[in-house]
């Protein structure tokens, strides 16, 4: 692989800006796992196919965009189903070529439009799966997509990690994509820090013009256990 052929995805307003610790915190995944996935898989094998670098910057300052964050989550859910890493990466490579996007795992075509999710596109097999595994993939991805909003280009544009019936949203158009209370620029982390400082939920809600339920959902989001 010639490094000169690889283009970096530079951070930009409206695309979300996430450090590796941000990704780990939002998805509640171990930091070391997220770092390894980025280095070994996205900036390694997948970069050789898509000809882009999925991160920008170096060391602790490295950042990824919103679509990469979503792809990490999809990768994690497929691994949870027992699908091997080589098979998932191969599915990414094939679907990236067919859908002509470096972010196929954030595409509504792959996540919602295909009749056999992650199994086949056209005549090309993505993941060899029996009926049971096909059903499990379908159940997991349909549940995930109920938390996603897609844009006109059929790429994920917003993510409600607790579901759309909850207040916390990951919107790359607000606060650089950090978790906020829906319809506001109020960071979930801000509410969490106030609570750690001794403020109760009623006081925090009054200070920010929120409901106590919104504050409680933000606190629950920040304090979820690592998966």
C-alpha positions as CSV (number, residue, x, y, z in Angstrom):
1,X,0.0,0.0,0.0
2,X,1.4,3.3,-1.0
3,X,0.9,6.0,1.7
4,X,0.6,8.7,-1.0
5,X,-2.6,7.1,-2.3
6,X,-4.3,7.4,1.1
7,X,-6.4,10.5,1.7
8,X,-7.2,11.7,5.3
9,X,-10.7,12.6,6.4
10,X,-10.1,16.0,8.0
11,X,-12.4,17.2,10.8
12,X,-15.1,19.6,9.7
13,X,-18.1,21.3,11.3
14,X,-21.2,19.3,10.8
15,X,-19.5,15.9,10.5
16,X,-18.8,15.3,14.1
17,X,-15.4,15.3,15.8
18,X,-14.6,12.4,18.2
19,X,-11.4,11.4,19.9
20,X,-10.8,7.7,20.6
21,X,-11.9,8.2,24.2
22,X,-15.0,10.0,23.0
23,X,-15.9,7.0,20.9
24,X,-15.3,4.6,23.8
25,X,-17.4,6.7,26.1
26,X,-20.3,7.2,23.7
27,X,-20.5,3.5,22.7
28,X,-19.5,2.3,26.2
29,X,-16.7,0.1,24.7
30,X,-13.2,-0.5,26.2
31,X,-10.8,2.2,25.1
32,X,-8.1,-0.3,24.1
33,X,-10.5,-2.1,21.9
34,X,-11.6,1.1,20.0
35,X,-8.0,2.1,19.5
36,X,-7.1,-1.3,18.1
37,X,-10.0,-1.4,15.8
38,X,-9.1,2.0,14.4
39,X,-5.4,1.2,13.9
40,X,-5.6,-2.4,12.8
41,X,-8.9,-2.5,10.9
42,X,-10.1,0.9,9.7
43,X,-6.7,2.6,9.2
44,X,-5.2,-0.8,8.3
45,X,-7.1,-3.3,6.1
46,X,-10.1,-1.2,5.2
47,X,-8.0,1.9,4.4
48,X,-6.2,-0.2,1.8
49,X,-9.6,-0.7,0.0
50,X,-11.2,2.7,0.4
51,X,-8.0,4.6,0.0
52,X,-8.8,6.9,2.9
53,X,-7.5,7.3,6.4
54,X,-10.4,7.1,8.9
55,X,-8.7,9.3,11.4
56,X,-7.0,12.7,11.5
57,X,-4.2,13.9,13.8
58,X,-1.8,11.9,16.0
59,X,-1.8,10.4,19.4
60,X,-4.4,11.6,21.8
61,X,-5.4,14.2,19.4
62,X,-6.6,11.7,16.7
63,X,-10.2,12.2,15.8
64,X,-12.8,10.4,13.6
65,X,-16.1,11.5,12.2
66,X,-19.7,10.5,12.9
67,X,-20.0,7.8,10.2
68,X,-16.9,6.1,11.6
69,X,-18.4,6.1,15.1
70,X,-21.6,4.4,13.7
71,X,-19.4,1.9,11.8
72,X,-17.7,0.9,15.0
73,X,-21.0,0.3,16.7
74,X,-22.2,-1.9,13.8
75,X,-19.0,-3.8,13.9
76,X,-19.4,-4.4,17.6
77,X,-23.0,-5.7,17.2
78,X,-22.0,-8.1,14.5
79,X,-19.1,-9.4,16.6
80,X,-21.6,-9.9,19.4
81,X,-23.6,-12.2,17.1
82,X,-20.4,-14.4,16.8
83,X,-19.5,-13.3,13.3
84,X,-15.7,-13.4,12.8
85,X,-13.7,-10.3,12.3
86,X,-12.4,-11.4,8.9
87,X,-15.9,-12.0,7.7
88,X,-17.1,-8.6,8.8
89,X,-14.1,-6.8,7.3
90,X,-14.7,-8.6,4.0
91,X,-18.3,-7.6,4.1
92,X,-17.2,-4.0,4.6
93,X,-14.8,-4.2,1.6
94,X,-17.4,-5.7,-0.7
95,X,-20.2,-3.4,0.3
96,X,-17.9,-0.3,0.1
97,X,-17.1,-1.2,-3.5
98,X,-20.7,-1.9,-4.5
99,X,-22.2,1.1,-2.7
100,X,-19.3,3.4,-3.6
101,X,-18.9,4.8,-0.1
102,X,-16.1,4.4,2.5
103,X,-18.8,4.1,5.2
104,X,-21.1,1.2,4.0
105,X,-21.8,0.2,7.6
106,X,-23.4,3.6,8.1
107,X,-25.5,3.3,4.9
108,X,-29.3,2.9,5.1
109,X,-29.1,0.6,2.0
110,X,-27.1,-1.9,3.9
111,X,-28.8,-1.4,7.3
112,X,-32.4,-1.1,6.1
113,X,-33.0,-1.4,2.4
114,X,-31.5,-4.8,1.6
115,X,-33.9,-7.8,2.0
116,X,-31.1,-9.9,3.5
117,X,-29.2,-7.5,5.8
118,X,-25.5,-7.9,5.6
119,X,-25.9,-11.2,3.8
120,X,-26.1,-10.3,0.2
121,X,-26.1,-7.3,-2.2
122,X,-27.2,-8.1,-5.7
123,X,-25.4,-11.4,-6.5
124,X,-22.5,-10.8,-4.1
125,X,-22.4,-12.6,-0.7
126,X,-21.3,-10.4,2.2
127,X,-21.6,-12.8,5.2
128,X,-22.4,-16.5,4.8
129,X,-25.3,-17.0,7.2
130,X,-27.8,-19.7,7.9
131,X,-31.5,-18.9,8.5
132,X,-30.9,-18.5,12.3
133,X,-28.0,-16.0,11.9
134,X,-29.9,-14.1,9.2
135,X,-32.8,-13.7,11.6
136,X,-30.5,-12.5,14.4
137,X,-28.7,-10.0,12.1
138,X,-32.1,-8.7,11.0
139,X,-33.4,-8.3,14.6
140,X,-30.2,-6.6,15.8
141,X,-29.9,-4.2,12.8
142,X,-33.6,-3.3,12.8
143,X,-33.4,-2.5,16.5
144,X,-30.3,-0.3,15.8
145,X,-31.9,1.5,12.9
146,X,-34.8,2.6,15.1
147,X,-32.1,4.7,16.9
148,X,-30.8,6.3,13.6
149,X,-31.9,9.0,11.3
150,X,-30.5,8.9,7.7
151,X,-29.8,11.9,5.4
152,X,-30.6,12.4,1.7
153,X,-27.4,10.5,0.8
154,X,-28.7,7.5,2.9
155,X,-25.9,7.9,5.4
156,X,-26.5,8.0,9.2
157,X,-26.9,11.6,10.3
158,X,-28.2,11.3,13.9
159,X,-28.0,8.6,16.6
160,X,-30.2,8.2,19.7
161,X,-28.1,5.8,21.8
162,X,-30.9,5.1,24.2
163,X,-33.6,5.1,21.6
164,X,-35.6,8.0,20.0
165,X,-38.0,8.0,23.0
166,X,-35.2,9.3,25.2
167,X,-33.6,12.7,25.2
168,X,-30.0,12.1,24.5
169,X,-28.9,12.4,20.9
170,X,-25.6,12.3,19.0
171,X,-26.1,15.0,16.3
172,X,-23.0,16.0,14.4
173,X,-24.6,19.4,13.7
174,X,-24.6,20.3,17.4
175,X,-21.7,20.6,19.8
176,X,-19.3,18.9,17.3
177,X,-21.4,15.7,17.7
178,X,-21.0,15.3,21.4
179,X,-24.1,13.9,23.3
180,X,-26.7,16.6,23.9
181,X,-30.3,16.9,25.1
182,X,-32.4,16.7,21.9
183,X,-33.4,20.1,20.6
184,X,-30.7,21.9,22.7
185,X,-27.0,22.5,22.8
186,X,-26.9,21.3,26.4
187,X,-24.2,18.6,26.8
188,X,-25.1,15.4,28.7
189,X,-21.6,15.7,30.3
190,X,-22.3,19.1,31.6
191,X,-25.4,17.8,33.5
192,X,-23.3,14.9,34.8
193,X,-20.6,17.1,36.2
194,X,-23.1,19.3,38.0
195,X,-24.6,16.2,39.5
196,X,-21.2,15.0,40.6
197,X,-20.7,18.4,42.2
198,X,-23.7,17.8,44.5
199,X,-26.6,19.3,42.6
200,X,-29.8,17.3,42.6
201,X,-31.8,16.5,39.4
202,X,-34.5,19.0,40.2
203,X,-32.1,21.9,40.6
204,X,-30.2,21.0,37.4
205,X,-33.5,20.8,35.5
206,X,-34.5,24.2,36.7
207,X,-31.1,25.8,35.9
208,X,-31.3,24.6,32.2
209,X,-35.0,24.7,31.6
210,X,-35.3,20.9,31.3
211,X,-37.5,18.3,32.8
212,X,-36.1,16.0,35.5
213,X,-36.6,13.1,33.2
214,X,-34.3,14.7,30.6
215,X,-31.7,15.2,33.3
216,X,-32.1,11.6,34.6
217,X,-31.7,10.2,31.1
218,X,-28.5,12.2,30.6
219,X,-27.1,10.9,33.8
220,X,-28.1,7.3,32.9
221,X,-26.4,7.7,29.5
222,X,-23.1,8.9,31.0
223,X,-23.0,6.3,33.7
224,X,-23.9,3.2,31.6
225,X,-21.5,0.3,32.2
226,X,-18.9,-0.6,29.6
227,X,-20.1,-3.5,27.3
